[in-house]
Amino acid sequence: MSAGKDPRPCSIADTLALVGEKYSLLVLREVCLGNGRFDQLVRNIGAPRDILATRLRRLVDAGILVKQPYSERPQRFEYRPTRAGLELEPVLMTLMAWGDRHLRTDGDRPMVVEHSCGRALTPVVTCRACGDEVRHEDLRAHPRAPGWTVSGPTAA
């Protein structure tokens, strides 16, 4: 395949193909909040039941959620995040903070998440190596996919 005909190989695109479907991140939000039963998910997300069931199956198949029984008669299940699902929680917190800053101009935050220090969480992305906050002007991309540069595909 030539790079000119295909989109840029990208982990962001791969991740969005999995969790970028409508309601998927909201499912993860609810499960991380401890609301993993189907009826709770339907109520709190507002998704149609059939679409929600499809999203749940896909997230379980991808190893982001695990399905565990909580009742034998009738048989009922709840969903919990796996380690991979919990690794997406900081992404959710960062999205929430962005929405609070840029979409809630009245300052009325619909939810505040408290950190174990007792203060409202304000997530910040930092470099694990140096501890500095990540800023756009400090980043440099180095494409590793054959046939690609930062600006796009190389000439064939």
Long-range contacts (C-beta under 8 A, 24 or more apart in sequence): 2-147, 2-153, 2-156, 3-145, 3-146, 3-147, 3-148, 3-153, 3-154, 3-156, 4-153, 4-156, 8-143, 8-145, 8-148, 8-152, 8-153, 9-145, 9-148, 18-58, 18-62, 18-64, 19-59, 19-64, 19-88, 21-55, 21-58, 22-47, 22-51, 23-47, 23-51, 23-52, 23-55, 24-55, 24-58, 24-59, 25-88, 25-92, 25-95, 27-52, 27-55, 27-56, 27-59, 27-65, 27-79, 28-59, 28-64, 28-65, 28-81, 28-85, 28-88, 28-89, 28-92, 29-92, 31-65, 31-79, 31-80, 31-81, 31-85, 32-81, 32-85, 32-86, 32-89, 32-92, 36-78, 36-79, 36-80, 37-70, 37-76, 37-77, 37-78, 37-79, 38-76, 38-77, 38-78, 41-79, 59-85, 64-88, 90-123, 93-121, 93-123, 94-123, 94-125, 97-121, 97-122, 97-123
